[in-house]
Structures are given as structure tokens and as C-alpha cells.
Amino acid sequence: MPDNEIVVDGLTKDFRRVRAVDGLSFTVRPGRVTGFLGPNGAGKTTTLRMILGLVRPTSGTATIGGRRYADLAEPLRTVGAVLEASSFHRGRSGRNHLLVLCDAAGMPAERADEVLELVGLTTAATRKVRGYSLGMKQRLGIAAALLGDPQVLILDEPANGLDPEGIHWMRGLLRGFAQQGRTVLVSSHLLGEVQHLADDVVIIAGGKLVRQAGVGELTGALTTARVLARTPNPDKLVAALNGAGSETGEDGVVRVTGVDTAAVFRAAVAAGIELHELTYERTDLEQVFLELTSGRAEIR
């Protein structure tokens, strides 16, 4: 087993009358960005906290390189994590916050300045954290996670509060981290961003695994891409297509599966059918997510 592979095996957590995580198993591989997805209350944050040793499992295990987080010899040099962007002393500067962490972990003070530059906070290093925006706090949290130059990054909603430039920056940072052979596990509700960022996704609902697969596999296999055709004669177009996986919705738009836009256009021209719009609709991660988790979310 690689030293930076995350393995969750039969993980279960009960809180009084609520089972937050239920027999969950998945693997996060090095060299890839894995998106961790699920509806509100699915058990994502509880799972991340168990991986990091902050919550004791009722049963099952969560290991990094075959070891529990509590058993890692140098945890900050192995795993960097951001679970929330508010765990800072408001009266300290961003640099002083990192210096405290460096001192506790036995790392040189220069490392604080290195990670501040890496996350783009050098000019704000001496400002008090209470004056930071939410996006700046996210960057400071990521800086803290990077202090030990870890082989594993675990981030819960890291894009929260970031502007478009910040999200683009974070995407490049995490992709570069994975390309170095390191492991990235990211929990997020921004499904469009996850589709751009992640190689793999783990989808859970009601504390249980729904699906683990590559992003391309999910978006390419679960739902067939469609052609949308808007015409004043939808029934005539359906007839011209000889069925061909076509149907007319209540909005009058003809939805066609199994053929491309050129085939629909040729059929319409041959039948003398007027077209007002012809669009190729690709499946995205949001559609797949909703399809897989529909009716499976639990309100806790």
C-alpha cells in the first residue's frame, strides 16, 4: 500500500439515535484528485473527521498509508487538512498564526513565509485575522495545511468564500499537488468545479456509498447525451426520426438520444421541417449526482 493512500473500510458512526455513517468503504489513490460528494447530512464531514482522528468510529477503520492518523509518526508532514476556515485567533496576524503552528511542529519559521507566498497572502501576512475576508481565511487555512509539505491533502469546502480568480488559483494548486504523486481528497457542493478539478468522485447519501468512479466514467456512461430540437412541428420531427430515441416534452422541445445534431438536421431538412434551435446537451456531474442521490438524502 502506498504511504499516501487513504482507505476507508466499513466505517460506521452512530450519534445516539442517528447513524451518520453506515458501513462506508472507499479508497483515495495517490496522484489523483478525488471529489467527495453527497447531499446535506450525508455524512461527509463526519467521515473526514474520522479519517483525521477527530471522531472515534463506532466500527470500521480509516487509514492513511495503512495507519490510523493517531499512529502517524509525523502527522503534519503526512497530512494537511482544512475542515473549516474559522479556527483562527482573531487577534493574531496570519503570519503569527502560522508561526505558532511551526513552533508546535518543530518546523523552521521560514516555512511560514514560504506557504504565505504560495497561497498569495504575503502582503496580508501582518494583518490581524479578524480583518481577513472569508476567502483570505480559506487561503490561510490552506497555508496551514501545507506547512509540513504533506503527501496528503484533505479539504472540506475549500472554495467557500473564494472569488473566481481564487477558485482558479486553488484548482491549479490542487492539480499540481496531485501531479506530484500526492493524494487530494476534496469535499464540495460546487459540482461544476469538482467536474473541472477531480479525477475521481466518491458519492455518498444517508451515510452509505452510492458510487465511486472516475468523473469521465460517470458523466459518459450513466446518462446518454441528447440533442434538443425546437420546432413548430415537433410531432412531424419525431416521425421523421423514426422514433430514434426521441420524445416531445411539455415545453414542445424534441429530445433525441442516440444520434448527433447532424443526423437530426438531415432528417428535418429531408422532411421539410423548420428548425428554430438545435443543441447538443452533454451530461454533467450535477445531472449524474442528482440521478444517483435522488430520494436518498436524509435530513438530520
C-alpha positions, 0 to 999 in steps of 0.5 A: 500500500502506498504511504499516501493512500487513504482507505476507508473500510466499513466505517460506521458512526452512530450519534445516539439515535442517528447513524451518520455513517453506515458501513462506508468503504472507499479508497483515495489513490495517490496522484489523483484528485478525488471529489467527495460528494453527497447531499446535506447530512450525508455524512461527509464531514463526519467521515473526514473527521474520522479519517483525521482522528477527530471522531472515534468510529463506532466500527470500521477503520480509516487509514492513511498509508495503512495507519490510523492518523493517531499512529502517524509518526509525523502527522503534519508532514503526512497530512494537511487538512482544512475542515473549516476556515474559522479556527483562527485567533482573531487577534493574531496576524496570519503570519503569527498564526502560522508561526505558532503552528511551526513552533508546535511542529518543530518546523523552521519559521521560514516555512511560514513565509514560504506557504504565505507566498504560495497561497498569495497572502504575503502582503496580508501576512501582518494583518490581524485575522479578524480583518481577513475576508472569508476567502483570505481565511480559506487561503490561510487555512490552506497555508496551514495545511501545507506547512509540513509539505504533506503527501496528503491533502484533505479539504472540506469546502475549500472554495467557500468564500473564494472569488473566481480568480481564487477558485482558479488559483486553488484548482491549479494548486490542487492539480499540481499537488496531485501531479506530484504523486500526492493524494487530494481528497476534496469535499464540495457542493460546487459540482461544476468545479469538482467536474473541472478539478477531480479525477475521481468522485466518491458519492455518498447519501444517508451515510452509505456509498452510492458510487465511486468512479472516475468523473469521465466514467460517470458523466459518459456512461450513466446518462446518454447525451441528447440533442434538443430540437425546437420546432413548430412541428415537433410531432412531424420531427419525431416521425421523421426520426423514426422514433430514434430515441426521441420524445416531445416534452411539455415545453414542445422541445424534441429530445433525441438520444442516440444520434448527433445534431447532424443526423437530426438536421438531415432528417428535418431538412429531408422532411421539410421541417423548420428548425428554430434551435438545435443543441447538443446537451452533454451530461454533467456531474450535477445531472449524474449526482442528482440521478444517483442521490435522488430520494436518498438524502436524509435530513438530520 
